[in-house]
Amino acid sequence: MGRHREFDVDKVLDAALCVFWRKGYEGASYADLVEAAGVERPALYSAFGNKEALFLKALARYDERYLDYFPEALEQPTAREVASHHLHKALELNTRFSDRTGCLGINGALAASDDAEPVRQALAKFRAAAQARLAERFERARQEGDLPKAAKPDVLAAYIMTVAQGVAVQAKAGASRDMLDAVVEQALAAWPVA
């Protein structure tokens, strides 16, 4: 008979999420994860599997706990409000915690070794899925006359995601929230009008 797990899996997952958010996938050592989680390495392996599996669970947790603004953005009444909500809320999240600035989905593994390639690809798919949802919403806006007929929803979605990702990188690099807010406003000033 196996031993009963003697720790709160949710708390351990939250601790691992913070380590990955702060250090990225490859920057987070198993020693970092064990220390933050407050459990022994075998227990961490037993509960979550290998580091890659733990990271993917942490990414899902990040999506669930911190990216609730994204579905809210898609429900905004106009395409510009979708873009504005998404960018402002992403900026707020990227600068909310002084110990883990930026975005786990961006900073997790932009550049990775061959061993981390599955994580890099998982993050690329994670970002691409969000971009596809934005493109669908902007296509609907175009069909409803909220965007000009000549608007390219896929390009607008890529534009908004690129600005949001740039904000995440700049937040991680220490840019001020005021500067990044000005960048978001500048990006929104270029929004097409029907």
N, C-alpha and C positions, 0 to 999 in steps of 0.2 A: 504494500500500500504506500502511495506517495505521501510526502509531507504536505501538510496544509500550508498554503502561501500565507506569510505573516506580514504582508504589507499591502497598502492601498495602491492598486494598479493604476488608478487614475492619477494619483499624486505623483507616482513614479513617472508616468507618461508626461505629465505636465513639466516635471523637472527636466526630463530628457529634451522635450520640446524647447525649453529655454536655452539649454546648452547648444542644441543644433542651430537655433535662431541666432545666437550670439557668435558661434564659432564656425558655422557651416558644417557640412557632412564630414569632410576630411579633417577639418580642424578640431573636431570633437573626438577626443580619444575615449577609449572605453574607461580609462581611469577617471576622466572628467564626468562621464555619464554615471559611473558607480558612485562617485563622490556626491554629485548633485542629487541622485536618487536616494542615497542613504541605504542602499542594499548591496549585498555582495554580488560579485560578477556572475556566479552560477545562477543566482536567483533572477538576475536580469536576463540572462540567456534563456532560462526556463520560461519566463513570462512572455518574452517578446521575440525570441529567436536571435538571429545575428544583428549586427549593427544596421545593416541595410533595412531589414524588416522593422527594426525599432524606428529608424528614420521615417519610413513610409507611414507607420502608424502615427508618428508625431506630425507629419505633414497633414494627414487626415484630420487630426485633432486641431491643428492650426486652422484649417479650412472651416471646421465646425465652430470653433470658439472665437476666431478673430475676423473671419471674412464674411460675416453676416451682412455687411454693408453691400456686398456685390449683388445678391438677389434684390435687395432694396433698390439699388441703382437701376436695375433692369426694369423695375416697376414705375420709374418716374414718368411723368406724362409727356415729356418731350425728349428728343435725342440729346439736345444740349444739356438738359437737366440730368440725363443718364450719365453723360460724360462728366459733368460737374460733380455730381454726387460721388461717382467712383473716384475721381482724382482727389477730391478734398478728403474723403474718408480714408483713402490709401495713405495720403500725406499724414493724416492724424495718427493712423496706426504706426506708420514708419518712424514717427518721432515721439510716440507715447512713452516708451520705456527707455530710459537713458542707458540701461545695461544691455539692451538688445535692439538697436536701431536697425532700420532697413526692413526687408521682407524675407521671411524664410524661403518663400518660393523663388526669390531672385538670388539671394546670397547663399542659399544652401549648397549649390554646386554648379556655378557658372563654368568654371574651369575645374576639371577633375582628372585624376589619373585613370588609367585603363580599368583599374579595379572598381572605380566608382562610376563607370560609364552607365550602368543601369539606373543609378540615382540621378545622374545628370539628365538622362532620357526621361525618367519619370517626372522630373521637374519641368522639362520642356513640354511634355504632354499636359501637365497641370496648367501651365500658362497658356498653351494653345487652346485648351478647352474653354478657358475664360474668354479668350479673344474671339472664338467662334460664337459664343453666346452673345457677345457685344455686336458682332457682325450681323447676327440674326435680328437683334433688336433694332439696329440701325437700318436694316433692310425693311423691316416693318415700318419704321419712321419714314423712309423714302416712299414706300407705297401709300402711306397715309397722307403724304404731302407735307410732312413736318421737315423733311430734308429736300433739297432740290433734286429734280429727276436725274441730273447729271452726277449726283453724289455717288461715291463708291463706298458702300458700307464696309467692305472688307478692309479698305485702306483707312477709313475712319477708325475702325476697331484697332487696327495695327498702330495707328497714330496715338490713340488714347493709351493703349497698353505700353507703347514705347515711352510716352511721357511718364506714366505711372512707374515703370521699371527704372527709368532714369532718376526719378524722385527717390526710389528705394536705394539706389546705388549712392546717390548724393547724401541721403540721410545717414547711411552707413559710414560715409566718409567724413561726417561731421557738419554738413551744411546746416544752417539755421532753419528753423521752421518758417520764419518770416521770409527768408529768401526763397525757400521752396514753395511757399504759398504764392509769391509773386510769379514764380515760374509757371505754376498751375494756371494762374489768371492770364498770363501771357499766352499759354497754349489755348485756353478757352476763347481768347479774343480772335483766334483764327477760325472759329467754328463756322461752318457754312450756314447761311440763312436761306430758307425756302423762298 
